[in-house]
Amino acid sequence: MYAKPNQFDYSRLGLIVAKKVARRAVMRNRVKRLLREMFRINMNQNNQGATGVDWVIRLRRPVTKGDSVSLTGEAKALMLQLLKCQK
């Protein structure tokens, strides 16, 4: 996960989910949907200092059906850590 401040009043999200991570397009799209929803919820709950940041999430390990819940939890924890580092 990468984060970089931007000049806008809102945050933006970029997702990179390669075929190596999830072979089927259905699974890649599901992972993207889960990460987008986690991003929306996280930005609404933790709006202090989270505005004006570009987020890029790049998956490196293969994802299975059971990993999707742990994936969103891990991404949320990483986002909170990156926000703390920026302050």
N, CA, C and O atoms as a DFTB+ gen file, in Angstrom:
348 C
 N C O
     1  1       0.840      -1.162       0.000
     2  2       0.000       0.000       0.000
     3  2       0.888       1.228       0.000
     4  3       1.882       1.293       0.724
     5  1       0.521       2.198      -0.817
     6  2       1.259       3.442      -0.910
     7  2       0.312       4.598      -0.637
     8  3      -0.872       4.528      -0.969
     9  1       0.823       5.650      -0.038
    10  2       0.025       6.845       0.227
    11  2       0.878       8.070      -0.043
    12  3       2.064       8.112       0.287
    13  1       0.246       9.070      -0.653
    14  2       0.960      10.304      -0.951
    15  2      -0.035      11.465      -0.864
    16  3      -1.131      11.376      -1.419
    17  1       0.325      12.535      -0.186
    18  2      -0.579      13.689      -0.100
    19  2      -0.838      14.285      -1.489
    20  3       0.036      14.271      -2.356
    21  1      -2.044      14.804      -1.682
    22  2      -2.374      15.499      -2.922
    23  2      -2.896      16.886      -2.606
    24  3      -3.041      17.235      -1.434
    25  1      -3.182      17.689      -3.627
    26  2      -3.609      19.070      -3.417
    27  2      -5.130      19.221      -3.344
    28  3      -5.634      20.343      -3.289
    29  1      -5.860      18.113      -3.344
    30  2      -7.322      18.167      -3.319
    31  2      -7.854      18.053      -1.895
    32  3      -7.114      17.725      -0.967
    33  1      -9.141      18.326      -1.737
    34  2      -9.793      18.201      -0.430
    35  2     -10.383      16.806      -0.226
    36  3     -11.094      16.579       0.753
    37  1     -10.111      15.903      -1.101
    38  2     -10.646      14.558      -1.002
    39  2      -9.548      13.540      -1.308
    40  3      -8.525      13.864      -1.912
    41  1      -9.786      12.321      -0.883
    42  2      -8.828      11.238      -1.116
    43  2      -9.214      10.458      -2.358
    44  3     -10.386      10.385      -2.727
    45  1      -8.210       9.879      -2.996
    46  2      -8.446       9.053      -4.177
    47  2      -7.848       7.674      -3.939
    48  3      -6.908       7.516      -3.159
    49  1      -8.408       6.676      -4.624
    50  2      -7.983       5.290      -4.445
    51  2      -7.619       4.685      -5.792
    52  3      -8.344       4.843      -6.774
    53  1      -6.488       3.989      -5.827
    54  2      -6.073       3.230      -6.994
    55  2      -5.867       1.787      -6.583
    56  3      -5.275       1.515      -5.539
    57  1      -6.349       0.862      -7.392
    58  2      -6.245      -0.569      -7.075
    59  2      -5.508      -1.298      -8.182
    60  3      -5.785      -1.095      -9.365
    61  1      -4.568      -2.147      -7.793
    62  2      -3.843      -2.982      -8.747
    63  2      -4.021      -4.430      -8.305
    64  3      -3.476      -4.853      -7.286
    65  1      -4.793      -5.182      -9.088
    66  2      -5.022      -6.599      -8.802
    67  2      -4.686      -7.355     -10.088
    68  3      -5.479      -7.378     -11.029
    69  1      -3.514      -7.965     -10.118
    70  2      -3.028      -8.645     -11.315
    71  2      -3.578     -10.073     -11.409
    72  3      -4.138     -10.607     -10.451
    73  1      -3.405     -10.664     -12.572
    74  2      -3.845     -12.043     -12.774
    75  2      -3.070     -13.021     -11.900
    76  3      -3.589     -14.083     -11.558
    77  1      -1.854     -12.685     -11.538
    78  2      -1.071     -13.557     -10.658
    79  2      -1.730     -13.681      -9.289
    80  3      -1.610     -14.712      -8.627
    81  1      -2.421     -12.633      -8.870
    82  2      -3.041     -12.597      -7.548
    83  2      -4.346     -13.373      -7.538
    84  3      -4.576     -14.190      -6.646
    85  1      -5.194     -13.129      -8.512
    86  2      -6.475     -13.834      -8.626
    87  2      -6.676     -14.157     -10.103
    88  3      -6.832     -13.257     -10.927
    89  1      -6.671     -15.411     -10.422
    90  2      -6.677     -15.841     -11.822
    91  2      -7.957     -15.460     -12.560
    92  3      -7.912     -15.022     -13.709
    93  1      -9.080     -15.626     -11.902
    94  2     -10.363     -15.366     -12.562
    95  2     -10.777     -13.909     -12.383
    96  3     -10.587     -13.327     -11.314
    97  1     -11.344     -13.326     -13.433
    98  2     -11.775     -11.925     -13.394
    99  2     -12.852     -11.706     -12.334
   100  3     -12.921     -10.637     -11.726
   101  1     -13.681     -12.705     -12.116
   102  2     -14.741     -12.600     -11.111
   103  2     -14.131     -12.357      -9.728
   104  3     -14.610     -11.518      -8.965
   105  1     -13.079     -13.095      -9.421
   106  2     -12.423     -12.939      -8.114
   107  2     -11.695     -11.602      -8.019
   108  3     -11.731     -10.953      -6.973
   109  1     -11.029     -11.179      -9.104
   110  2     -10.349      -9.875      -9.081
   111  2     -11.346      -8.752      -8.865
   112  3     -11.081      -7.827      -8.097
   113  1     -12.489      -8.821      -9.534
   114  2     -13.516      -7.788      -9.362
   115  2     -14.095      -7.808      -7.954
   116  3     -14.389      -6.754      -7.390
   117  1     -14.260      -8.984      -7.387
   118  2     -14.780      -9.098      -6.014
   119  2     -13.807      -8.462      -5.022
   120  3     -14.223      -7.748      -4.110
   121  1     -12.522      -8.722      -5.202
   122  2     -11.504      -8.140      -4.329
   123  2     -11.524      -6.618      -4.451
   124  3     -11.437      -5.913      -3.446
   125  1     -11.638      -6.111      -5.672
   126  2     -11.692      -4.664      -5.875
   127  2     -12.920      -4.051      -5.208
   128  3     -12.829      -2.990      -4.590
   129  1     -14.069      -4.719      -5.335
   130  2     -15.288      -4.211      -4.690
   131  2     -15.127      -4.147      -3.181
   132  3     -15.507      -3.159      -2.553
   133  1     -14.560      -5.209      -2.591
   134  2     -14.354      -5.237      -1.142
   135  2     -13.413      -4.117      -0.692
   136  3     -13.675      -3.449       0.308
   137  1     -12.333      -3.916      -1.418
   138  2     -11.379      -2.869      -1.051
   139  2     -11.973      -1.478      -1.217
   140  3     -11.726      -0.599      -0.392
   141  1     -12.757      -1.266      -2.277
   142  2     -13.416       0.045      -2.453
   143  2     -14.395       0.330      -1.320
   144  3     -14.442       1.443      -0.797
   145  1     -15.173      -0.676      -0.947
   146  2     -16.138      -0.495       0.147
   147  2     -15.417      -0.229       1.461
   148  3     -15.844       0.625       2.237
   149  1     -14.332      -0.947       1.719
   150  2     -13.542      -0.720       2.926
   151  2     -12.990       0.704       2.924
   152  3     -12.960       1.352       3.970
   153  1     -12.558       1.196       1.776
   154  2     -12.036       2.550       1.649
   155  2     -13.119       3.579       1.963
   156  3     -12.879       4.536       2.700
   157  1     -14.309       3.379       1.403
   158  2     -15.412       4.318       1.655
   159  2     -15.779       4.360       3.134
   160  3     -15.933       5.438       3.708
   161  1     -15.916       3.207       3.742
   162  2     -16.279       3.139       5.163
   163  2     -15.186       3.746       6.022
   164  3     -15.477       4.500       6.951
   165  1     -13.939       3.429       5.728
   166  2     -12.814       3.936       6.502
   167  2     -12.701       5.454       6.379
   168  3     -12.401       6.124       7.367
   169  1     -12.932       6.005       5.201
   170  2     -12.842       7.453       5.014
   171  2     -13.974       8.164       5.746
   172  3     -13.777       9.274       6.242
   173  1     -15.149       7.558       5.826
   174  2     -16.264       8.174       6.549
   175  2     -16.029       8.148       8.054
   176  3     -16.372       9.107       8.746
   177  1     -15.457       7.077       8.568
   178  2     -15.240       6.956      10.011
   179  2     -14.053       7.778      10.475
   180  3     -14.118       8.400      11.535
   181  1     -12.977       7.797       9.715
   182  2     -11.741       8.456      10.125
   183  2     -11.458       9.644       9.215
   184  3     -10.431       9.680       8.539
   185  1     -12.345      10.595       9.197
   186  2     -12.205      11.720       8.291
   187  2     -11.177      12.737       8.777
   188  3     -10.831      13.649       8.025
   189  1     -10.676      12.614      10.005
   190  2      -9.698      13.561      10.492
   191  2      -8.350      13.248       9.863
   192  3      -7.780      12.186      10.113
   193  1      -7.840      14.154       9.057
   194  2      -6.522      13.985       8.474
   195  2      -6.460      13.031       7.302
   196  3      -5.388      12.851       6.724
   197  1      -7.565      12.416       6.929
   198  2      -7.545      11.449       5.838
   199  2      -7.839      12.105       4.497
   200  3      -7.742      11.446       3.462
   201  1      -8.194      13.376       4.490
   202  2      -8.492      14.043       3.233
   203  2      -7.200      14.476       2.563
   204  3      -6.200      14.751       3.227
   205  1      -7.234      14.531       1.254
   206  2      -6.079      14.975       0.507
   207  2      -4.968      13.957       0.409
   208  3      -3.793      14.326       0.396
   209  1      -5.316      12.666       0.339
   210  2      -4.316      11.612       0.245
   211  2      -4.668      10.699      -0.936
   212  3      -5.816      10.280      -1.086
   213  1      -3.681      10.402      -1.757
   214  2      -3.846       9.411      -2.824
   215  2      -3.397       8.058      -2.282
   216  3      -2.283       7.927      -1.775
   217  1      -4.258       7.060      -2.390
   218  2      -3.961       5.708      -1.920
   219  2      -3.837       4.783      -3.112
   220  3      -4.677       4.808      -4.012
   221  1      -2.794       3.966      -3.126
   222  2      -2.643       2.927      -4.147
   223  2      -2.449       1.604      -3.408
   224  3      -1.511       1.442      -2.627
   225  1      -3.344       0.678      -3.668
   226  2      -3.265      -0.647      -3.053
   227  2      -2.866      -1.628      -4.145
   228  3      -3.549      -1.769      -5.159
   229  1      -1.750      -2.301      -3.916
   230  2      -1.240      -3.290      -4.869
   231  2      -1.118      -4.624      -4.150
   232  3      -0.352      -4.757      -3.196
   233  1      -1.872      -5.604      -4.611
   234  2      -1.832      -6.917      -3.990
   235  2      -0.657      -7.716      -4.533
   236  3      -0.357      -7.676      -5.726
   237  1       0.003      -8.444      -3.634
   238  2       1.175      -9.213      -4.035
   239  2       1.000     -10.709      -3.862
   240  3       1.636     -11.492      -4.568
   241  1       0.149     -11.116      -2.936
   242  2      -0.052     -12.547      -2.679
   243  2      -1.356     -13.015      -3.316
   244  3      -2.300     -12.233      -3.437
   245  1      -1.420     -14.282      -3.726
   246  2      -2.670     -14.808      -4.274
   247  2      -3.810     -14.756      -3.248
   248  3      -3.596     -14.921      -2.047
   249  1      -5.002     -14.526      -3.745
   250  2      -6.186     -14.405      -2.887
   251  2      -7.091     -15.598      -3.136
   252  3      -7.356     -15.962      -4.282
   253  1      -7.565     -16.206      -2.053
   254  2      -8.556     -17.274      -2.166
   255  2      -9.874     -16.761      -1.618
   256  3      -9.945     -15.642      -1.109
   257  1     -10.912     -17.568      -1.718
   258  2     -12.240     -17.128      -1.284
   259  2     -12.276     -16.771       0.194
   260  3     -12.932     -15.799       0.567
   261  1     -11.597     -17.520       1.041
   262  2     -11.617     -17.265       2.480
   263  2     -10.767     -16.096       2.908
   264  3     -10.936     -15.582       4.014
   265  1      -9.846     -15.661       2.049
   266  2      -8.934     -14.574       2.406
   267  2      -9.556     -13.187       2.294
   268  3      -8.967     -12.222       2.782
   269  1     -10.708     -13.055       1.679
   270  2     -11.251     -11.726       1.403
   271  2     -11.567     -10.945       2.679
   272  3     -11.398      -9.726       2.709
   273  1     -12.014     -11.616       3.714
   274  2     -12.312     -10.923       4.976
   275  2     -11.024     -10.448       5.629
   276  3     -10.950      -9.310       6.095
   277  1     -10.017     -11.297       5.670
   278  2      -8.743     -10.892       6.266
   279  2      -8.055      -9.833       5.419
   280  3      -7.306      -9.010       5.946
   281  1      -8.300      -9.843       4.114
   282  2      -7.713      -8.850       3.219
   283  2      -8.206      -7.448       3.557
   284  3      -7.408      -6.514       3.624
   285  1      -9.506      -7.290       3.771
   286  2     -10.036      -5.973       4.093
   287  2      -9.562      -5.507       5.465
   288  3      -9.273      -4.325       5.651
   289  1      -9.479      -6.419       6.420
   290  2      -8.975      -6.063       7.748
   291  2      -7.525      -5.628       7.712
   292  3      -7.140      -4.666       8.376
   293  1      -6.723      -6.336       6.936
   294  2      -5.308      -5.990       6.805
   295  2      -5.139      -4.639       6.104
   296  3      -4.302      -3.829       6.501
   297  1      -5.933      -4.405       5.067
   298  2      -5.853      -3.132       4.350
   299  2      -6.262      -1.972       5.254
   300  3      -5.645      -0.908       5.217
   301  1      -7.287      -2.172       6.055
   302  2      -7.730      -1.114       6.971
   303  2      -6.638      -0.797       7.997
   304  3      -6.387       0.371       8.294
   305  1      -5.995      -1.825       8.533
   306  2      -4.918      -1.613       9.503
   307  2      -3.748      -0.866       8.865
   308  3      -3.166       0.022       9.488
   309  1      -3.405      -1.221       7.637
   310  2      -2.310      -0.532       6.950
   311  2      -2.641       0.932       6.677
   312  3      -1.775       1.800       6.793
   313  1      -3.901       1.208       6.313
   314  2      -4.305       2.590       6.076
   315  2      -4.175       3.421       7.342
   316  3      -3.700       4.556       7.293
   317  1      -4.586       2.874       8.464
   318  2      -4.475       3.600       9.728
   319  2      -3.016       3.849      10.097
   320  3      -2.678       4.923      10.595
   321  1      -2.154       2.873       9.857
   322  2      -0.726       3.052      10.141
   323  2      -0.117       4.138       9.254
   324  3       0.671       4.956       9.727
   325  1      -0.478       4.146       7.978
   326  2       0.052       5.163       7.082
   327  2      -0.441       6.561       7.450
   328  3       0.301       7.535       7.319
   329  1      -1.684       6.665       7.909
   330  2      -2.194       7.965       8.334
   331  2      -1.427       8.481       9.546
   332  3      -1.141       9.675       9.641
   333  1      -1.095       7.589      10.467
   334  2      -0.327       7.989      11.647
   335  2       1.073       8.445      11.266
   336  3       1.611       9.371      11.873
   337  1       1.667       7.804      10.267
   338  2       3.016       8.174       9.835
   339  2       3.045       9.543       9.178
   340  3       4.051      10.247       9.258
   341  1       1.963       9.925       8.535
   342  2       1.919      11.207       7.820
   343  2       1.776      12.396       8.762
   344  3       2.138      13.519       8.408
   345  1       1.258      12.157       9.943
   346  2       1.026      13.263      10.882
   347  2       2.282      13.696      11.550
   348  3       2.260      14.615      12.369
